[in-house]
Amino acid sequence: MNNPEVIQKRIEGARAKLYLMEREYGGLLHPNVIRQSMRLDELINQYNKAIHSDNES
């Protein structure tokens, strides 16, 4: 999946889920919140790769 628009939508969803989980678990240090943060990081990395590969073409 290299479509930046699709990845951006997934980032928005993952970020919203992270905020909800942070409130649900009472902080950023809960293991589930950390895992969600890592998923968000991966999506952001995918987005950056997609953007940079589009610019190099």
Chimera marker file (.cmm) of the C-alpha trace (Angstrom):
<marker_set name="trace">
<marker id="1" x="0.000" y="0.000" z="0.000" r="1" g="1" b="0" radius="0.5"/>
<marker id="2" x="1.776" y="3.117" z="-1.225" r="1" g="1" b="0" radius="0.5"/>
<marker id="3" x="-1.172" y="5.452" z="-1.628" r="1" g="1" b="0" radius="0.5"/>
<marker id="4" x="-0.457" y="8.440" z="0.647" r="1" g="1" b="0" radius="0.5"/>
<marker id="5" x="-4.135" y="9.403" z="0.884" r="1" g="1" b="0" radius="0.5"/>
<marker id="6" x="-5.135" y="5.946" z="2.114" r="1" g="1" b="0" radius="0.5"/>
<marker id="7" x="-2.263" y="5.846" z="4.582" r="1" g="1" b="0" radius="0.5"/>
<marker id="8" x="-3.201" y="9.302" z="5.839" r="1" g="1" b="0" radius="0.5"/>
<marker id="9" x="-6.754" y="8.110" z="6.605" r="1" g="1" b="0" radius="0.5"/>
<marker id="10" x="-5.331" y="5.133" z="8.492" r="1" g="1" b="0" radius="0.5"/>
<marker id="11" x="-3.073" y="7.510" z="10.442" r="1" g="1" b="0" radius="0.5"/>
<marker id="12" x="-6.062" y="9.633" z="11.429" r="1" g="1" b="0" radius="0.5"/>
<marker id="13" x="-7.931" y="6.556" z="12.657" r="1" g="1" b="0" radius="0.5"/>
<marker id="14" x="-4.927" y="5.214" z="14.550" r="1" g="1" b="0" radius="0.5"/>
<marker id="15" x="-4.335" y="8.596" z="16.187" r="1" g="1" b="0" radius="0.5"/>
<marker id="16" x="-7.970" y="8.848" z="17.287" r="1" g="1" b="0" radius="0.5"/>
<marker id="17" x="-7.773" y="5.331" z="18.708" r="1" g="1" b="0" radius="0.5"/>
<marker id="18" x="-4.570" y="6.247" z="20.559" r="1" g="1" b="0" radius="0.5"/>
<marker id="19" x="-6.276" y="9.225" z="22.217" r="1" g="1" b="0" radius="0.5"/>
<marker id="20" x="-9.231" y="7.079" z="23.264" r="1" g="1" b="0" radius="0.5"/>
<marker id="21" x="-6.965" y="4.362" z="24.628" r="1" g="1" b="0" radius="0.5"/>
<marker id="22" x="-4.906" y="6.901" z="26.551" r="1" g="1" b="0" radius="0.5"/>
<marker id="23" x="-8.055" y="8.072" z="28.326" r="1" g="1" b="0" radius="0.5"/>
<marker id="24" x="-9.361" y="4.534" z="28.824" r="1" g="1" b="0" radius="0.5"/>
<marker id="25" x="-6.129" y="3.216" z="30.337" r="1" g="1" b="0" radius="0.5"/>
<marker id="26" x="-5.267" y="6.376" z="32.224" r="1" g="1" b="0" radius="0.5"/>
<marker id="27" x="-1.993" y="7.288" z="30.640" r="1" g="1" b="0" radius="0.5"/>
<marker id="28" x="0.581" y="6.809" z="27.951" r="1" g="1" b="0" radius="0.5"/>
<marker id="29" x="2.583" y="4.158" z="29.794" r="1" g="1" b="0" radius="0.5"/>
<marker id="30" x="0.013" y="1.352" z="29.620" r="1" g="1" b="0" radius="0.5"/>
<marker id="31" x="1.312" y="-1.481" z="27.376" r="1" g="1" b="0" radius="0.5"/>
<marker id="32" x="-1.756" y="-1.348" z="25.092" r="1" g="1" b="0" radius="0.5"/>
<marker id="33" x="-1.330" y="2.384" z="24.597" r="1" g="1" b="0" radius="0.5"/>
<marker id="34" x="2.359" y="1.922" z="23.816" r="1" g="1" b="0" radius="0.5"/>
<marker id="35" x="1.496" y="-0.766" z="21.233" r="1" g="1" b="0" radius="0.5"/>
<marker id="36" x="-1.018" y="1.559" z="19.591" r="1" g="1" b="0" radius="0.5"/>
<marker id="37" x="1.556" y="4.330" z="19.548" r="1" g="1" b="0" radius="0.5"/>
<marker id="38" x="3.969" y="1.987" z="17.803" r="1" g="1" b="0" radius="0.5"/>
<marker id="39" x="1.296" y="1.146" z="15.186" r="1" g="1" b="0" radius="0.5"/>
<marker id="40" x="0.813" y="4.862" z="14.607" r="1" g="1" b="0" radius="0.5"/>
<marker id="41" x="4.575" y="5.306" z="14.213" r="1" g="1" b="0" radius="0.5"/>
<marker id="42" x="4.657" y="2.543" z="11.596" r="1" g="1" b="0" radius="0.5"/>
<marker id="43" x="1.870" y="4.182" z="9.622" r="1" g="1" b="0" radius="0.5"/>
<marker id="44" x="3.661" y="7.532" z="9.741" r="1" g="1" b="0" radius="0.5"/>
<marker id="45" x="6.823" y="5.827" z="8.481" r="1" g="1" b="0" radius="0.5"/>
<marker id="46" x="4.836" y="4.221" z="5.634" r="1" g="1" b="0" radius="0.5"/>
<marker id="47" x="3.361" y="7.605" z="4.760" r="1" g="1" b="0" radius="0.5"/>
<marker id="48" x="6.774" y="9.271" z="4.693" r="1" g="1" b="0" radius="0.5"/>
<marker id="49" x="8.179" y="6.511" z="2.469" r="1" g="1" b="0" radius="0.5"/>
<marker id="50" x="5.214" y="6.832" z="0.113" r="1" g="1" b="0" radius="0.5"/>
<marker id="51" x="5.624" y="10.600" z="-0.095" r="1" g="1" b="0" radius="0.5"/>
<marker id="52" x="9.349" y="10.393" z="-0.722" r="1" g="1" b="0" radius="0.5"/>
<marker id="53" x="8.998" y="7.660" z="-3.343" r="1" g="1" b="0" radius="0.5"/>
<marker id="54" x="6.385" y="9.782" z="-5.176" r="1" g="1" b="0" radius="0.5"/>
<marker id="55" x="8.717" y="12.784" z="-5.147" r="1" g="1" b="0" radius="0.5"/>
<marker id="56" x="11.608" y="10.752" z="-6.559" r="1" g="1" b="0" radius="0.5"/>
<marker id="57" x="9.577" y="9.501" z="-9.533" r="1" g="1" b="0" radius="0.5"/>
<link id1="1" id2="2" r="1" g="1" b="0" radius="0.2"/>
<link id1="2" id2="3" r="1" g="1" b="0" radius="0.2"/>
<link id1="3" id2="4" r="1" g="1" b="0" radius="0.2"/>
<link id1="4" id2="5" r="1" g="1" b="0" radius="0.2"/>
<link id1="5" id2="6" r="1" g="1" b="0" radius="0.2"/>
<link id1="6" id2="7" r="1" g="1" b="0" radius="0.2"/>
<link id1="7" id2="8" r="1" g="1" b="0" radius="0.2"/>
<link id1="8" id2="9" r="1" g="1" b="0" radius="0.2"/>
<link id1="9" id2="10" r="1" g="1" b="0" radius="0.2"/>
<link id1="10" id2="11" r="1" g="1" b="0" radius="0.2"/>
<link id1="11" id2="12" r="1" g="1" b="0" radius="0.2"/>
<link id1="12" id2="13" r="1" g="1" b="0" radius="0.2"/>
<link id1="13" id2="14" r="1" g="1" b="0" radius="0.2"/>
<link id1="14" id2="15" r="1" g="1" b="0" radius="0.2"/>
<link id1="15" id2="16" r="1" g="1" b="0" radius="0.2"/>
<link id1="16" id2="17" r="1" g="1" b="0" radius="0.2"/>
<link id1="17" id2="18" r="1" g="1" b="0" radius="0.2"/>
<link id1="18" id2="19" r="1" g="1" b="0" radius="0.2"/>
<link id1="19" id2="20" r="1" g="1" b="0" radius="0.2"/>
<link id1="20" id2="21" r="1" g="1" b="0" radius="0.2"/>
<link id1="21" id2="22" r="1" g="1" b="0" radius="0.2"/>
<link id1="22" id2="23" r="1" g="1" b="0" radius="0.2"/>
<link id1="23" id2="24" r="1" g="1" b="0" radius="0.2"/>
<link id1="24" id2="25" r="1" g="1" b="0" radius="0.2"/>
<link id1="25" id2="26" r="1" g="1" b="0" radius="0.2"/>
<link id1="26" id2="27" r="1" g="1" b="0" radius="0.2"/>
<link id1="27" id2="28" r="1" g="1" b="0" radius="0.2"/>
<link id1="28" id2="29" r="1" g="1" b="0" radius="0.2"/>
<link id1="29" id2="30" r="1" g="1" b="0" radius="0.2"/>
<link id1="30" id2="31" r="1" g="1" b="0" radius="0.2"/>
<link id1="31" id2="32" r="1" g="1" b="0" radius="0.2"/>
<link id1="32" id2="33" r="1" g="1" b="0" radius="0.2"/>
<link id1="33" id2="34" r="1" g="1" b="0" radius="0.2"/>
<link id1="34" id2="35" r="1" g="1" b="0" radius="0.2"/>
<link id1="35" id2="36" r="1" g="1" b="0" radius="0.2"/>
<link id1="36" id2="37" r="1" g="1" b="0" radius="0.2"/>
<link id1="37" id2="38" r="1" g="1" b="0" radius="0.2"/>
<link id1="38" id2="39" r="1" g="1" b="0" radius="0.2"/>
<link id1="39" id2="40" r="1" g="1" b="0" radius="0.2"/>
<link id1="40" id2="41" r="1" g="1" b="0" radius="0.2"/>
<link id1="41" id2="42" r="1" g="1" b="0" radius="0.2"/>
<link id1="42" id2="43" r="1" g="1" b="0" radius="0.2"/>
<link id1="43" id2="44" r="1" g="1" b="0" radius="0.2"/>
<link id1="44" id2="45" r="1" g="1" b="0" radius="0.2"/>
<link id1="45" id2="46" r="1" g="1" b="0" radius="0.2"/>
<link id1="46" id2="47" r="1" g="1" b="0" radius="0.2"/>
<link id1="47" id2="48" r="1" g="1" b="0" radius="0.2"/>
<link id1="48" id2="49" r="1" g="1" b="0" radius="0.2"/>
<link id1="49" id2="50" r="1" g="1" b="0" radius="0.2"/>
<link id1="50" id2="51" r="1" g="1" b="0" radius="0.2"/>
<link id1="51" id2="52" r="1" g="1" b="0" radius="0.2"/>
<link id1="52" id2="53" r="1" g="1" b="0" radius="0.2"/>
<link id1="53" id2="54" r="1" g="1" b="0" radius="0.2"/>
<link id1="54" id2="55" r="1" g="1" b="0" radius="0.2"/>
<link id1="55" id2="56" r="1" g="1" b="0" radius="0.2"/>
<link id1="56" id2="57" r="1" g="1" b="0" radius="0.2"/>
</marker_set>
